[in-house]
Amino acid sequence: MSLPLSDYSKELLRHLAENLKISETEILAIAIQRLHNEVFIKQEPDDGPLSDEYRAYLQERADKEMKHPVVFTQSLFD
């Protein structure tokens, strides 16, 4: 596929590729992905940390739901 770019856009693309030391195709792929994320991916704002009361409530509910205790045999830090 061939996309017509203005001389200014071509120069910007060339400059980015030279400075980032990646191909112009990779620059365009990154730009398209970032635009897609900006337009289509909606992230709800975080309401901050959970209160101690709510965490205790969640733990109580989890304890009731779990039939067997979970034992982890692996660690990310071993």
MOVEN-V617937 format. One record per residue. N is the residue number from 1. SS is DSSP state (helix for helix, strand for strand, loop for the rest). PHI is phi in radians with two decimals (* if undefined). OMEGA is omega in degrees with one decimal (* if undefined). Layout:
n=N ss=SS phi=PHI omega=OMEGA
n=N ss=SS phi=PHI omega=OMEGA
This chain:
n=1 ss=loop phi=* omega=-179.9
n=2 ss=loop phi=-1.98 omega=179.3
n=3 ss=loop phi=-1.92 omega=177.2
n=4 ss=loop phi=-1.31 omega=176.8
n=5 ss=loop phi=-2.06 omega=175.8
n=6 ss=loop phi=-1.21 omega=178.2
n=7 ss=helix phi=-1.03 omega=179.6
n=8 ss=helix phi=-1.11 omega=179.4
n=9 ss=helix phi=-1.12 omega=178.3
n=10 ss=helix phi=-1.09 omega=180.0
n=11 ss=helix phi=-1.16 omega=177.0
n=12 ss=helix phi=-1.07 omega=-180.0
n=13 ss=helix phi=-1.08 omega=178.5
n=14 ss=helix phi=-1.07 omega=-178.9
n=15 ss=helix phi=-1.11 omega=177.7
n=16 ss=helix phi=-1.08 omega=-178.6
n=17 ss=helix phi=-1.06 omega=179.7
n=18 ss=helix phi=-1.13 omega=-176.1
n=19 ss=helix phi=-1.28 omega=179.6
n=20 ss=helix phi=-1.55 omega=179.8
n=21 ss=loop phi=0.99 omega=172.2
n=22 ss=loop phi=-2.34 omega=-174.9
n=23 ss=loop phi=-1.26 omega=176.5
n=24 ss=helix phi=-1.08 omega=177.6
n=25 ss=helix phi=-1.08 omega=178.2
n=26 ss=helix phi=-1.14 omega=177.0
n=27 ss=helix phi=-1.04 omega=-179.7
n=28 ss=helix phi=-1.12 omega=178.2
n=29 ss=helix phi=-1.10 omega=178.1
n=30 ss=helix phi=-1.12 omega=-179.1
n=31 ss=helix phi=-1.10 omega=179.5
n=32 ss=helix phi=-1.14 omega=179.4
n=33 ss=helix phi=-1.09 omega=179.8
n=34 ss=helix phi=-1.14 omega=177.5
n=35 ss=helix phi=-1.11 omega=177.9
n=36 ss=helix phi=-1.01 omega=-179.9
n=37 ss=helix phi=-1.06 omega=-178.9
n=38 ss=helix phi=-1.15 omega=-175.4
n=39 ss=helix phi=-1.46 omega=-167.9
n=40 ss=helix phi=-1.87 omega=-175.2
n=41 ss=loop phi=-1.63 omega=-179.7
n=42 ss=loop phi=-1.81 omega=177.6
n=43 ss=loop phi=-1.97 omega=179.2
n=44 ss=loop phi=-1.20 omega=179.2
n=45 ss=loop phi=-1.13 omega=178.3
n=46 ss=loop phi=-1.40 omega=-179.5
n=47 ss=loop phi=-1.49 omega=178.9
n=48 ss=loop phi=1.61 omega=-176.8
n=49 ss=loop phi=-1.19 omega=177.4
n=50 ss=loop phi=-1.30 omega=177.0
n=51 ss=loop phi=-1.25 omega=177.8
n=52 ss=helix phi=-1.05 omega=-179.9
n=53 ss=helix phi=-1.13 omega=-178.6
n=54 ss=helix phi=-1.21 omega=177.0
n=55 ss=helix phi=-1.11 omega=178.0
n=56 ss=helix phi=-1.10 omega=177.5
n=57 ss=helix phi=-1.06 omega=179.7
n=58 ss=helix phi=-1.09 omega=179.3
n=59 ss=helix phi=-1.11 omega=178.4
n=60 ss=helix phi=-1.06 omega=178.4
n=61 ss=helix phi=-1.11 omega=-179.9
n=62 ss=helix phi=-1.11 omega=179.3
n=63 ss=helix phi=-1.06 omega=179.2
n=64 ss=helix phi=-1.21 omega=-176.0
n=65 ss=helix phi=-1.36 omega=-175.4
n=66 ss=loop phi=-1.39 omega=179.6
n=67 ss=loop phi=-1.47 omega=-177.5
n=68 ss=loop phi=-2.28 omega=177.7
n=69 ss=loop phi=-1.16 omega=178.7
n=70 ss=loop phi=-1.66 omega=178.6
n=71 ss=loop phi=-2.07 omega=179.8
n=72 ss=loop phi=-1.56 omega=-179.8
n=73 ss=loop phi=-1.83 omega=179.4
n=74 ss=loop phi=-2.19 omega=178.1
n=75 ss=loop phi=-2.38 omega=175.8
n=76 ss=loop phi=-1.19 omega=-171.8
n=77 ss=loop phi=-1.84 omega=178.3
n=78 ss=loop phi=-1.52 omega=*
